[in-house]
Amino acid sequence: MTLREDEIERRDGSRGIYSVVEKPDFALIVPEESDGFWLVEQFRYPVGARSWEFPQGTFPQGKTGTAEALATAELAEETGIAAGQLEKIGFLYCAKGMSSQGFHIFVATELQHGTPNRETEEQDMIHKWFSRADVETMIKAGEITDDSTIAAYALVMLSN
């Protein structure tokens, strides 16, 4: 991650500084099974709270690859799930007013379950299956507050 400050000129000719957080793109995976979804819950330090969300992440520093490879790796790492079918349904920016970071959204189906291989920061992570109705209730109740998860869920609903 880097922070860049650009000198800019506004439409009216006035000058200013625009700060930009540059972060690599990430993959978000919607593991769909039996009219429901697998979510992960983990502690999110910046907001000081645990959060339910779809599995997501970036490549470790120094490693690169395709968005599909990243999605496959993140899903297996966080949940132990391997997808027989992985379909890309979109690409969104999560905070384009301040960051260059975007995310690739995949739907994973034909799931095979195994053992997660979580990173050190993910030691307290859990994963659990929720029905579609449960996910919608959690979103409406403010129990799912991750914007990327909610945006991905909307794309899934629009794709059906």
Biotite code that builds the C-alpha atoms (Angstrom):
import biotite.structure as struc

atoms = struc.array([
    struc.Atom([0.000, 0.000, 0.000], chain_id="A", res_id=1, res_name="MET", atom_name="CA", element="C"),
    struc.Atom([1.229, 3.487, -0.771], chain_id="A", res_id=2, res_name="THR", atom_name="CA", element="C"),
    struc.Atom([-0.118, 6.946, -0.122], chain_id="A", res_id=3, res_name="LEU", atom_name="CA", element="C"),
    struc.Atom([0.307, 9.427, -2.945], chain_id="A", res_id=4, res_name="ARG", atom_name="CA", element="C"),
    struc.Atom([-0.377, 13.167, -2.766], chain_id="A", res_id=5, res_name="GLU", atom_name="CA", element="C"),
    struc.Atom([-0.936, 14.882, -6.083], chain_id="A", res_id=6, res_name="ASP", atom_name="CA", element="C"),
    struc.Atom([-0.971, 18.607, -6.705], chain_id="A", res_id=7, res_name="GLU", atom_name="CA", element="C"),
    struc.Atom([-4.147, 19.257, -8.664], chain_id="A", res_id=8, res_name="ILE", atom_name="CA", element="C"),
    struc.Atom([-5.828, 22.138, -10.409], chain_id="A", res_id=9, res_name="GLU", atom_name="CA", element="C"),
    struc.Atom([-9.587, 22.328, -9.979], chain_id="A", res_id=10, res_name="ARG", atom_name="CA", element="C"),
    struc.Atom([-12.074, 23.436, -12.634], chain_id="A", res_id=11, res_name="ARG", atom_name="CA", element="C"),
    struc.Atom([-12.126, 26.955, -11.231], chain_id="A", res_id=12, res_name="ASP", atom_name="CA", element="C"),
    struc.Atom([-8.337, 27.175, -11.510], chain_id="A", res_id=13, res_name="GLY", atom_name="CA", element="C"),
    struc.Atom([-7.656, 26.885, -7.781], chain_id="A", res_id=14, res_name="SER", atom_name="CA", element="C"),
    struc.Atom([-4.937, 24.488, -6.724], chain_id="A", res_id=15, res_name="ARG", atom_name="CA", element="C"),
    struc.Atom([-4.990, 21.799, -4.081], chain_id="A", res_id=16, res_name="GLY", atom_name="CA", element="C"),
    struc.Atom([-3.720, 18.432, -2.921], chain_id="A", res_id=17, res_name="ILE", atom_name="CA", element="C"),
    struc.Atom([-5.492, 15.133, -3.624], chain_id="A", res_id=18, res_name="TYR", atom_name="CA", element="C"),
    struc.Atom([-4.420, 12.149, -1.528], chain_id="A", res_id=19, res_name="SER", atom_name="CA", element="C"),
    struc.Atom([-4.739, 8.685, -3.073], chain_id="A", res_id=20, res_name="VAL", atom_name="CA", element="C"),
    struc.Atom([-4.297, 5.313, -1.369], chain_id="A", res_id=21, res_name="VAL", atom_name="CA", element="C"),
    struc.Atom([-2.863, 2.833, -3.850], chain_id="A", res_id=22, res_name="GLU", atom_name="CA", element="C"),
    struc.Atom([-3.586, -0.802, -3.017], chain_id="A", res_id=23, res_name="LYS", atom_name="CA", element="C"),
    struc.Atom([-3.612, -3.890, -5.202], chain_id="A", res_id=24, res_name="PRO", atom_name="CA", element="C"),
    struc.Atom([-6.919, -5.205, -6.478], chain_id="A", res_id=25, res_name="ASP", atom_name="CA", element="C"),
    struc.Atom([-8.469, -8.112, -4.608], chain_id="A", res_id=26, res_name="PHE", atom_name="CA", element="C"),
    struc.Atom([-10.758, -11.031, -5.357], chain_id="A", res_id=27, res_name="ALA", atom_name="CA", element="C"),
    struc.Atom([-14.069, -11.600, -3.590], chain_id="A", res_id=28, res_name="LEU", atom_name="CA", element="C"),
    struc.Atom([-15.683, -15.014, -3.826], chain_id="A", res_id=29, res_name="ILE", atom_name="CA", element="C"),
    struc.Atom([-19.377, -15.793, -3.351], chain_id="A", res_id=30, res_name="VAL", atom_name="CA", element="C"),
    struc.Atom([-19.479, -19.503, -2.429], chain_id="A", res_id=31, res_name="PRO", atom_name="CA", element="C"),
    struc.Atom([-23.036, -20.559, -3.333], chain_id="A", res_id=32, res_name="GLU", atom_name="CA", element="C"),
    struc.Atom([-24.516, -23.868, -2.219], chain_id="A", res_id=33, res_name="GLU", atom_name="CA", element="C"),
    struc.Atom([-28.027, -25.233, -1.526], chain_id="A", res_id=34, res_name="SER", atom_name="CA", element="C"),
    struc.Atom([-29.745, -21.855, -1.968], chain_id="A", res_id=35, res_name="ASP", atom_name="CA", element="C"),
    struc.Atom([-27.352, -20.243, 0.478], chain_id="A", res_id=36, res_name="GLY", atom_name="CA", element="C"),
    struc.Atom([-23.832, -18.931, 0.883], chain_id="A", res_id=37, res_name="PHE", atom_name="CA", element="C"),
    struc.Atom([-20.662, -19.516, 2.888], chain_id="A", res_id=38, res_name="TRP", atom_name="CA", element="C"),
    struc.Atom([-19.470, -16.420, 4.761], chain_id="A", res_id=39, res_name="LEU", atom_name="CA", element="C"),
    struc.Atom([-16.420, -15.819, 6.918], chain_id="A", res_id=40, res_name="VAL", atom_name="CA", element="C"),
    struc.Atom([-16.338, -13.876, 10.157], chain_id="A", res_id=41, res_name="GLU", atom_name="CA", element="C"),
    struc.Atom([-13.210, -12.188, 11.413], chain_id="A", res_id=42, res_name="GLN", atom_name="CA", element="C"),
    struc.Atom([-12.022, -9.278, 13.519], chain_id="A", res_id=43, res_name="PHE", atom_name="CA", element="C"),
    struc.Atom([-11.431, -6.149, 11.438], chain_id="A", res_id=44, res_name="ARG", atom_name="CA", element="C"),
    struc.Atom([-8.912, -4.028, 13.306], chain_id="A", res_id=45, res_name="TYR", atom_name="CA", element="C"),
    struc.Atom([-9.643, -0.625, 11.668], chain_id="A", res_id=46, res_name="PRO", atom_name="CA", element="C"),
    struc.Atom([-13.272, -0.702, 12.867], chain_id="A", res_id=47, res_name="VAL", atom_name="CA", element="C"),
    struc.Atom([-12.639, -2.667, 16.069], chain_id="A", res_id=48, res_name="GLY", atom_name="CA", element="C"),
    struc.Atom([-15.330, -5.241, 15.361], chain_id="A", res_id=49, res_name="ALA", atom_name="CA", element="C"),
    struc.Atom([-15.968, -8.695, 13.985], chain_id="A", res_id=50, res_name="ARG", atom_name="CA", element="C"),
    struc.Atom([-17.470, -8.775, 10.508], chain_id="A", res_id=51, res_name="SER", atom_name="CA", element="C"),
    struc.Atom([-19.391, -11.317, 8.408], chain_id="A", res_id=52, res_name="TRP", atom_name="CA", element="C"),
    struc.Atom([-18.375, -11.125, 4.757], chain_id="A", res_id=53, res_name="GLU", atom_name="CA", element="C"),
    struc.Atom([-17.671, -13.168, 1.667], chain_id="A", res_id=54, res_name="PHE", atom_name="CA", element="C"),
    struc.Atom([-14.124, -14.572, 1.448], chain_id="A", res_id=55, res_name="PRO", atom_name="CA", element="C"),
    struc.Atom([-11.798, -12.007, -0.095], chain_id="A", res_id=56, res_name="GLN", atom_name="CA", element="C"),
    struc.Atom([-8.173, -11.002, -0.283], chain_id="A", res_id=57, res_name="GLY", atom_name="CA", element="C"),
    struc.Atom([-5.094, -10.030, -2.252], chain_id="A", res_id=58, res_name="THR", atom_name="CA", element="C"),
    struc.Atom([-1.920, -11.854, -3.196], chain_id="A", res_id=59, res_name="PHE", atom_name="CA", element="C"),
    struc.Atom([0.833, -11.754, -0.571], chain_id="A", res_id=60, res_name="PRO", atom_name="CA", element="C"),
    struc.Atom([3.570, -9.205, -1.241], chain_id="A", res_id=61, res_name="GLN", atom_name="CA", element="C"),
    struc.Atom([5.834, -10.325, -4.073], chain_id="A", res_id=62, res_name="GLY", atom_name="CA", element="C"),
    struc.Atom([3.327, -12.802, -5.520], chain_id="A", res_id=63, res_name="LYS", atom_name="CA", element="C"),
    struc.Atom([1.202, -12.177, -8.624], chain_id="A", res_id=64, res_name="THR", atom_name="CA", element="C"),
    struc.Atom([-1.195, -14.078, -10.826], chain_id="A", res_id=65, res_name="GLY", atom_name="CA", element="C"),
    struc.Atom([-4.586, -13.980, -12.455], chain_id="A", res_id=66, res_name="THR", atom_name="CA", element="C"),
    struc.Atom([-7.743, -12.872, -10.685], chain_id="A", res_id=67, res_name="ALA", atom_name="CA", element="C"),
    struc.Atom([-9.053, -16.448, -11.038], chain_id="A", res_id=68, res_name="GLU", atom_name="CA", element="C"),
    struc.Atom([-5.951, -17.891, -9.358], chain_id="A", res_id=69, res_name="ALA", atom_name="CA", element="C"),
    struc.Atom([-6.303, -15.365, -6.544], chain_id="A", res_id=70, res_name="LEU", atom_name="CA", element="C"),
    struc.Atom([-9.987, -16.238, -6.057], chain_id="A", res_id=71, res_name="ALA", atom_name="CA", element="C"),
    struc.Atom([-9.200, -19.952, -5.957], chain_id="A", res_id=72, res_name="THR", atom_name="CA", element="C"),
    struc.Atom([-6.392, -19.435, -3.437], chain_id="A", res_id=73, res_name="ALA", atom_name="CA", element="C"),
    struc.Atom([-8.387, -17.123, -1.145], chain_id="A", res_id=74, res_name="GLU", atom_name="CA", element="C"),
    struc.Atom([-11.414, -19.415, -1.073], chain_id="A", res_id=75, res_name="LEU", atom_name="CA", element="C"),
    struc.Atom([-9.286, -22.430, -0.165], chain_id="A", res_id=76, res_name="ALA", atom_name="CA", element="C"),
    struc.Atom([-7.211, -20.513, 2.375], chain_id="A", res_id=77, res_name="GLU", atom_name="CA", element="C"),
    struc.Atom([-10.121, -18.963, 4.269], chain_id="A", res_id=78, res_name="GLU", atom_name="CA", element="C"),
    struc.Atom([-12.690, -21.780, 4.054], chain_id="A", res_id=79, res_name="THR", atom_name="CA", element="C"),
    struc.Atom([-11.006, -24.938, 2.790], chain_id="A", res_id=80, res_name="GLY", atom_name="CA", element="C"),
    struc.Atom([-13.490, -24.927, -0.097], chain_id="A", res_id=81, res_name="ILE", atom_name="CA", element="C"),
    struc.Atom([-12.528, -25.770, -3.681], chain_id="A", res_id=82, res_name="ALA", atom_name="CA", element="C"),
    struc.Atom([-14.888, -24.691, -6.450], chain_id="A", res_id=83, res_name="ALA", atom_name="CA", element="C"),
    struc.Atom([-15.730, -27.032, -9.296], chain_id="A", res_id=84, res_name="GLY", atom_name="CA", element="C"),
    struc.Atom([-17.065, -23.991, -11.133], chain_id="A", res_id=85, res_name="GLN", atom_name="CA", element="C"),
    struc.Atom([-15.803, -20.415, -10.761], chain_id="A", res_id=86, res_name="LEU", atom_name="CA", element="C"),
    struc.Atom([-17.565, -17.660, -12.725], chain_id="A", res_id=87, res_name="GLU", atom_name="CA", element="C"),
    struc.Atom([-16.493, -14.022, -12.809], chain_id="A", res_id=88, res_name="LYS", atom_name="CA", element="C"),
    struc.Atom([-19.545, -11.768, -12.587], chain_id="A", res_id=89, res_name="ILE", atom_name="CA", element="C"),
    struc.Atom([-18.007, -8.321, -12.252], chain_id="A", res_id=90, res_name="GLY", atom_name="CA", element="C"),
    struc.Atom([-15.356, -5.823, -11.199], chain_id="A", res_id=91, res_name="PHE", atom_name="CA", element="C"),
    struc.Atom([-16.060, -2.899, -8.880], chain_id="A", res_id=92, res_name="LEU", atom_name="CA", element="C"),
    struc.Atom([-14.109, -0.170, -7.081], chain_id="A", res_id=93, res_name="TYR", atom_name="CA", element="C"),
    struc.Atom([-14.572, -0.138, -3.328], chain_id="A", res_id=94, res_name="CYS", atom_name="CA", element="C"),
    struc.Atom([-13.612, 3.473, -2.493], chain_id="A", res_id=95, res_name="ALA", atom_name="CA", element="C"),
    struc.Atom([-12.811, 5.287, -5.723], chain_id="A", res_id=96, res_name="LYS", atom_name="CA", element="C"),
    struc.Atom([-13.002, 8.685, -4.062], chain_id="A", res_id=97, res_name="GLY", atom_name="CA", element="C"),
    struc.Atom([-9.788, 7.890, -2.167], chain_id="A", res_id=98, res_name="MET", atom_name="CA", element="C"),
    struc.Atom([-8.298, 4.628, -3.463], chain_id="A", res_id=99, res_name="SER", atom_name="CA", element="C"),
    struc.Atom([-7.319, 2.959, -6.728], chain_id="A", res_id=100, res_name="SER", atom_name="CA", element="C"),
    struc.Atom([-8.244, -0.471, -5.339], chain_id="A", res_id=101, res_name="GLN", atom_name="CA", element="C"),
    struc.Atom([-10.888, -2.530, -7.080], chain_id="A", res_id=102, res_name="GLY", atom_name="CA", element="C"),
    struc.Atom([-12.134, -6.080, -6.758], chain_id="A", res_id=103, res_name="PHE", atom_name="CA", element="C"),
    struc.Atom([-13.010, -8.979, -9.005], chain_id="A", res_id=104, res_name="HIS", atom_name="CA", element="C"),
    struc.Atom([-16.214, -10.793, -8.044], chain_id="A", res_id=105, res_name="ILE", atom_name="CA", element="C"),
    struc.Atom([-16.578, -14.529, -8.579], chain_id="A", res_id=106, res_name="PHE", atom_name="CA", element="C"),
    struc.Atom([-19.377, -16.978, -7.851], chain_id="A", res_id=107, res_name="VAL", atom_name="CA", element="C"),
    struc.Atom([-18.113, -20.387, -6.749], chain_id="A", res_id=108, res_name="ALA", atom_name="CA", element="C"),
    struc.Atom([-20.339, -23.455, -7.186], chain_id="A", res_id=109, res_name="THR", atom_name="CA", element="C"),
    struc.Atom([-19.936, -27.251, -7.201], chain_id="A", res_id=110, res_name="GLU", atom_name="CA", element="C"),
    struc.Atom([-18.136, -26.888, -3.870], chain_id="A", res_id=111, res_name="LEU", atom_name="CA", element="C"),
    struc.Atom([-15.839, -29.468, -2.330], chain_id="A", res_id=112, res_name="GLN", atom_name="CA", element="C"),
    struc.Atom([-15.097, -28.963, 1.365], chain_id="A", res_id=113, res_name="HIS", atom_name="CA", element="C"),
    struc.Atom([-11.690, -29.333, 2.990], chain_id="A", res_id=114, res_name="GLY", atom_name="CA", element="C"),
    struc.Atom([-9.606, -27.766, 5.723], chain_id="A", res_id=115, res_name="THR", atom_name="CA", element="C"),
    struc.Atom([-8.798, -24.017, 5.710], chain_id="A", res_id=116, res_name="PRO", atom_name="CA", element="C"),
    struc.Atom([-5.144, -22.934, 5.613], chain_id="A", res_id=117, res_name="ASN", atom_name="CA", element="C"),
    struc.Atom([-5.502, -19.475, 7.141], chain_id="A", res_id=118, res_name="ARG", atom_name="CA", element="C"),
    struc.Atom([-2.820, -16.816, 7.469], chain_id="A", res_id=119, res_name="GLU", atom_name="CA", element="C"),
    struc.Atom([-1.599, -15.757, 10.919], chain_id="A", res_id=120, res_name="THR", atom_name="CA", element="C"),
    struc.Atom([-3.904, -12.709, 10.896], chain_id="A", res_id=121, res_name="GLU", atom_name="CA", element="C"),
    struc.Atom([-6.871, -14.990, 10.193], chain_id="A", res_id=122, res_name="GLU", atom_name="CA", element="C"),
    struc.Atom([-6.432, -17.354, 13.161], chain_id="A", res_id=123, res_name="GLN", atom_name="CA", element="C"),
    struc.Atom([-9.742, -16.330, 14.724], chain_id="A", res_id=124, res_name="ASP", atom_name="CA", element="C"),
    struc.Atom([-11.658, -16.551, 11.436], chain_id="A", res_id=125, res_name="MET", atom_name="CA", element="C"),
    struc.Atom([-14.645, -18.860, 11.192], chain_id="A", res_id=126, res_name="ILE", atom_name="CA", element="C"),
    struc.Atom([-16.761, -19.814, 8.203], chain_id="A", res_id=127, res_name="HIS", atom_name="CA", element="C"),
    struc.Atom([-20.412, -20.756, 8.213], chain_id="A", res_id=128, res_name="LYS", atom_name="CA", element="C"),
    struc.Atom([-23.217, -21.450, 5.754], chain_id="A", res_id=129, res_name="TRP", atom_name="CA", element="C"),
    struc.Atom([-26.255, -19.128, 5.715], chain_id="A", res_id=130, res_name="PHE", atom_name="CA", element="C"),
    struc.Atom([-29.460, -19.423, 3.722], chain_id="A", res_id=131, res_name="SER", atom_name="CA", element="C"),
    struc.Atom([-30.256, -16.703, 1.210], chain_id="A", res_id=132, res_name="ARG", atom_name="CA", element="C"),
    struc.Atom([-33.011, -15.466, 3.572], chain_id="A", res_id=133, res_name="ALA", atom_name="CA", element="C"),
    struc.Atom([-30.508, -15.340, 6.459], chain_id="A", res_id=134, res_name="ASP", atom_name="CA", element="C"),
    struc.Atom([-28.052, -13.267, 4.402], chain_id="A", res_id=135, res_name="VAL", atom_name="CA", element="C"),
    struc.Atom([-30.767, -10.817, 3.402], chain_id="A", res_id=136, res_name="GLU", atom_name="CA", element="C"),
    struc.Atom([-31.957, -10.524, 7.009], chain_id="A", res_id=137, res_name="THR", atom_name="CA", element="C"),
    struc.Atom([-28.353, -9.915, 8.163], chain_id="A", res_id=138, res_name="MET", atom_name="CA", element="C"),
    struc.Atom([-27.884, -7.179, 5.542], chain_id="A", res_id=139, res_name="ILE", atom_name="CA", element="C"),
    struc.Atom([-31.165, -5.454, 6.480], chain_id="A", res_id=140, res_name="LYS", atom_name="CA", element="C"),
    struc.Atom([-30.357, -5.710, 10.210], chain_id="A", res_id=141, res_name="ALA", atom_name="CA", element="C"),
    struc.Atom([-26.903, -4.164, 9.772], chain_id="A", res_id=142, res_name="GLY", atom_name="CA", element="C"),
    struc.Atom([-25.141, -7.408, 10.745], chain_id="A", res_id=143, res_name="GLU", atom_name="CA", element="C"),
    struc.Atom([-23.339, -7.491, 7.391], chain_id="A", res_id=144, res_name="ILE", atom_name="CA", element="C"),
    struc.Atom([-21.702, -4.097, 6.915], chain_id="A", res_id=145, res_name="THR", atom_name="CA", element="C"),
    struc.Atom([-18.899, -4.936, 4.484], chain_id="A", res_id=146, res_name="ASP", atom_name="CA", element="C"),
    struc.Atom([-19.633, -2.827, 1.402], chain_id="A", res_id=147, res_name="ASP", atom_name="CA", element="C"),
    struc.Atom([-17.871, -5.216, -0.973], chain_id="A", res_id=148, res_name="SER", atom_name="CA", element="C"),
    struc.Atom([-19.930, -8.150, 0.292], chain_id="A", res_id=149, res_name="THR", atom_name="CA", element="C"),
    struc.Atom([-23.199, -6.255, -0.088], chain_id="A", res_id=150, res_name="ILE", atom_name="CA", element="C"),
    struc.Atom([-22.260, -5.030, -3.578], chain_id="A", res_id=151, res_name="ALA", atom_name="CA", element="C"),
    struc.Atom([-21.275, -8.564, -4.626], chain_id="A", res_id=152, res_name="ALA", atom_name="CA", element="C"),
    struc.Atom([-24.543, -9.917, -3.246], chain_id="A", res_id=153, res_name="TYR", atom_name="CA", element="C"),
    struc.Atom([-26.462, -7.360, -5.323], chain_id="A", res_id=154, res_name="ALA", atom_name="CA", element="C"),
    struc.Atom([-24.597, -8.486, -8.463], chain_id="A", res_id=155, res_name="LEU", atom_name="CA", element="C"),
    struc.Atom([-25.406, -12.118, -7.674], chain_id="A", res_id=156, res_name="VAL", atom_name="CA", element="C"),
    struc.Atom([-29.093, -11.250, -7.314], chain_id="A", res_id=157, res_name="MET", atom_name="CA", element="C"),
    struc.Atom([-29.045, -9.308, -10.595], chain_id="A", res_id=158, res_name="LEU", atom_name="CA", element="C"),
    struc.Atom([-27.334, -12.236, -12.339], chain_id="A", res_id=159, res_name="SER", atom_name="CA", element="C"),
    struc.Atom([-30.056, -14.738, -11.366], chain_id="A", res_id=160, res_name="ASN", atom_name="CA", element="C"),
])
